[in-house]
């Protein structure tokens, strides 16, 4: 598989190129383009979050703990005393680090569900929901953010598949096909649930104008 630095570097190059194209096309301002570049770059390391002691896992859960703390402070800033607010933020960060992370590590397997196409699609829809209903971003920006997240995620999976090919020996390594799984009959229930969640998300979430013309439901 590709290294952490390779994943981050390639995802960053793809994301900054896509952001530049969007700016030139008039779809984004420069500040929004910077945000989407960061999202796409981070998504490029996200699939390895199921590897218990990887750099990606440590980084993602540190960012998650900080994000949860900041979000709670934002929500309760006018409702709680400053001491209680800081205690809540600290407690949430510790909860993510010492409870959520160990539980997540115990139930995930590297190159399992997170290394799959439906996982990339589902994460993109989660990004749309976060952007629309929490961050209050405009509809077009929300879907562009989903595209960058999904794109960065898929770049990671495709890189892993690329590194599964022994070009010198013109052969495939045993890991080939495990990084970008479309469906697995051994985990059919989990994959079916993810695909159903993707369809439900597309049905429930408001679509951008260009997409709504072609969505038949």
FENHUFEN-V551610 format. One record per residue. N is the residue number from 0. RES is the residue in one small letter. SS is DSSP state (A for helix, B for strand, O for the rest). PSI is psi in radians with two decimals (999 if undefined). OMEGA is omega in radians with two decimals (NA if undefined). Layout:
n | res | ss | psi | omega
N | RES | SS | PSI | OMEGA
N | RES | SS | PSI | OMEGA
This chain:
n | res | ss | psi | omega
0 | x | O | 2.81 | 3.12
1 | x | O | 2.70 | -3.14
2 | x | O | 2.94 | 3.11
3 | x | A | -0.78 | -3.12
4 | x | A | -0.68 | 3.13
5 | x | A | -0.79 | 3.12
6 | x | A | -0.82 | -3.09
7 | x | A | -0.73 | -3.11
8 | x | A | -0.82 | -3.11
9 | x | A | -0.76 | 3.11
10 | x | A | -0.64 | 3.13
11 | x | A | -0.74 | 3.13
12 | x | A | -0.78 | 3.13
13 | x | A | -0.74 | -3.09
14 | x | A | -0.74 | -3.12
15 | x | A | -0.55 | 3.07
16 | x | A | -0.77 | 3.13
17 | x | A | -0.69 | 3.12
18 | x | A | -0.71 | 3.13
19 | x | A | -0.70 | 3.11
20 | x | A | -0.74 | -3.14
21 | x | A | -0.67 | 3.10
22 | x | A | -0.79 | 3.14
23 | x | A | -0.55 | 3.14
24 | x | O | -0.07 | 3.12
25 | x | O | 0.28 | -3.12
26 | x | O | -0.38 | -3.05
27 | x | O | 2.67 | 2.90
28 | x | O | 2.97 | -3.07
29 | x | A | -0.64 | 3.13
30 | x | A | -0.73 | 3.09
31 | x | A | -0.67 | 3.13
32 | x | A | -0.66 | 3.11
33 | x | A | -0.74 | 3.12
34 | x | A | -0.79 | -3.12
35 | x | A | -0.58 | 3.05
36 | x | A | -0.79 | 3.13
37 | x | A | -0.75 | 3.13
38 | x | A | -0.81 | 3.14
39 | x | A | -0.68 | 3.14
40 | x | A | -0.78 | 3.13
41 | x | A | -0.65 | 3.12
42 | x | A | -0.43 | 3.13
43 | x | A | -0.27 | 3.08
44 | x | A | -0.10 | -3.00
45 | x | A | -0.66 | -3.12
46 | x | A | -0.48 | -3.13
47 | x | A | 0.16 | 3.08
48 | x | A | -0.32 | 3.11
49 | x | A | 0.01 | 3.03
50 | x | O | 1.91 | -2.84
51 | x | O | -0.71 | -3.01
52 | x | O | 0.42 | -3.13
53 | x | O | 2.83 | 3.07
54 | x | A | -0.69 | -3.13
55 | x | A | -0.74 | -3.12
56 | x | A | -0.84 | -3.14
57 | x | A | -0.76 | -3.12
58 | x | A | -0.80 | -3.09
59 | x | A | -0.76 | -3.10
60 | x | A | -0.46 | 3.01
61 | x | A | -0.79 | 3.11
62 | x | A | -0.70 | 3.14
63 | x | A | -0.78 | 3.11
64 | x | A | -0.76 | 3.11
65 | x | A | -0.70 | -3.13
66 | x | A | -0.72 | 3.12
67 | x | A | -0.74 | 3.14
68 | x | A | -0.80 | -3.14
69 | x | A | -0.72 | -3.13
70 | x | A | -0.75 | 3.13
71 | x | A | -0.67 | 3.09
72 | x | A | -0.66 | 3.11
73 | x | A | -0.73 | -3.09
74 | x | A | -0.69 | -3.01
75 | x | A | 0.23 | -3.06
76 | x | O | -0.55 | -3.12
77 | x | O | 0.07 | -3.04
78 | x | O | -0.39 | -3.06
79 | x | O | 2.66 | 3.01
80 | x | O | 2.65 | -3.05
81 | x | A | -0.65 | -3.14
82 | x | A | -0.78 | 3.11
83 | x | A | -0.63 | 3.14
84 | x | A | -0.79 | 3.12
85 | x | A | -0.66 | 3.11
86 | x | A | -0.69 | 3.11
87 | x | A | -0.77 | 3.13
88 | x | A | -0.79 | 3.13
89 | x | A | -0.74 | 3.14
90 | x | A | -0.68 | 3.14
91 | x | A | -0.69 | 3.11
92 | x | A | -0.73 | 3.10
93 | x | A | -0.62 | 3.11
94 | x | A | -0.79 | 3.12
95 | x | A | -0.75 | -3.06
96 | x | A | -0.75 | -2.96
97 | x | A | -0.16 | 3.10
98 | x | A | -1.00 | -3.08
99 | x | A | -0.81 | -3.10
100 | x | A | -0.88 | 3.12
101 | x | A | -0.68 | 3.12
102 | x | A | -0.79 | 3.11
103 | x | A | -0.77 | -3.12
104 | x | A | -0.58 | -3.09
105 | x | A | -0.38 | -3.06
106 | x | A | -0.04 | -3.14
107 | x | O | 2.66 | 3.11
108 | x | O | 2.35 | -3.12
109 | x | O | 2.39 | -3.06
110 | x | O | 0.66 | 3.03
111 | x | O | -2.24 | -3.07
112 | x | O | -0.52 | -3.09
113 | x | O | -0.37 | 3.09
114 | x | O | 1.19 | -3.09
115 | x | B | 2.76 | 3.11
116 | x | A | -0.81 | -3.14
117 | x | A | -0.51 | 3.09
118 | x | A | -0.71 | 3.11
119 | x | A | -0.75 | -3.14
120 | x | A | -0.73 | -3.13
121 | x | A | -0.68 | 3.10
122 | x | A | -0.67 | 3.11
123 | x | A | -0.73 | 3.13
124 | x | A | -0.59 | 3.06
125 | x | A | -0.64 | 3.10
126 | x | A | -0.70 | 3.08
127 | x | A | -0.81 | -3.13
128 | x | A | -0.77 | 3.13
129 | x | A | -0.79 | -3.11
130 | x | A | -0.72 | -3.08
131 | x | A | -0.85 | -2.92
132 | x | A | -0.30 | 3.10
133 | x | A | -0.89 | -3.10
134 | x | O | -0.25 | 3.11
135 | x | O | 0.69 | 3.10
136 | x | O | 2.70 | 3.04
137 | x | O | 2.75 | -3.04
138 | x | A | -0.80 | -3.11
139 | x | A | -0.72 | 3.13
140 | x | A | -0.65 | 3.12
141 | x | A | -0.77 | -3.13
142 | x | A | -0.57 | 3.04
143 | x | A | -0.69 | 3.09
144 | x | A | -0.67 | 3.09
145 | x | A | -0.69 | 3.12
146 | x | A | -0.71 | 3.12
147 | x | A | -0.71 | 3.12
148 | x | A | -0.82 | 3.13
149 | x | A | -0.73 | -3.14
150 | x | A | -0.81 | 3.11
151 | x | A | -0.69 | 3.12
152 | x | A | -0.79 | -3.12
153 | x | A | -0.57 | 3.06
154 | x | A | -0.74 | 3.09
155 | x | A | -0.85 | -3.09
156 | x | A | -0.72 | 3.14
157 | x | A | -0.64 | 3.08
158 | x | A | -0.75 | 3.11
159 | x | A | -0.70 | 3.10
160 | x | A | -0.70 | 3.12
161 | x | A | -0.73 | 3.14
162 | x | O | -0.12 | 3.08
163 | x | O | -0.04 | 3.13
164 | x | B | 2.16 | 3.07
165 | x | B | 1.61 | -3.06
166 | x | O | -0.54 | 3.14
167 | x | O | -0.71 | 3.13
168 | x | O | -0.01 | -3.13
169 | x | O | 0.88 | -3.13
170 | x | B | 2.95 | 3.12
171 | x | B | 2.37 | 3.07
172 | x | O | 2.84 | -3.11
173 | x | O | -0.37 | -3.13
174 | x | O | -0.13 | -3.08
175 | x | O | 2.33 | 3.13
176 | x | O | -0.17 | -3.10
177 | x | O | -0.19 | -3.06
178 | x | O | -0.43 | -3.14
179 | x | O | 1.34 | -3.08
180 | x | B | 2.25 | 3.09
181 | x | O | -0.70 | 3.11
182 | x | O | 2.53 | 3.10
183 | x | O | 2.13 | -3.14
184 | x | A | -0.43 | 3.11
185 | x | A | -0.39 | 3.08
186 | x | A | 0.76 | -3.00
187 | x | A | -0.63 | -3.11
188 | x | A | -0.76 | -3.13
189 | x | A | -0.77 | -3.13
190 | x | A | -0.69 | 3.11
191 | x | A | -0.71 | 3.13
192 | x | A | -0.69 | 3.13
193 | x | A | -0.73 | 3.12
194 | x | A | -0.67 | 3.09
195 | x | A | -0.68 | 3.11
196 | x | A | -0.65 | 3.10
197 | x | A | -0.81 | 3.13
198 | x | A | -0.74 | 3.13
199 | x | A | -0.70 | 3.12
200 | x | A | -0.73 | 3.10
201 | x | A | -0.53 | 3.13
202 | x | A | -0.67 | -3.03
203 | x | A | -0.72 | -3.05
204 | x | O | 2.50 | 3.08
205 | x | O | 2.34 | -3.09
206 | x | O | 2.65 | 3.02
207 | x | O | 2.75 | -3.00
208 | x | A | -0.74 | -3.08
209 | x | A | -0.56 | -3.13
210 | x | A | -0.61 | -3.07
211 | x | A | -0.35 | 3.11
212 | x | O | -0.49 | -3.01
213 | x | O | -0.11 | 3.14
214 | x | O | 2.01 | -2.91
215 | x | O | -0.29 | -3.04
216 | x | O | 999 | NA
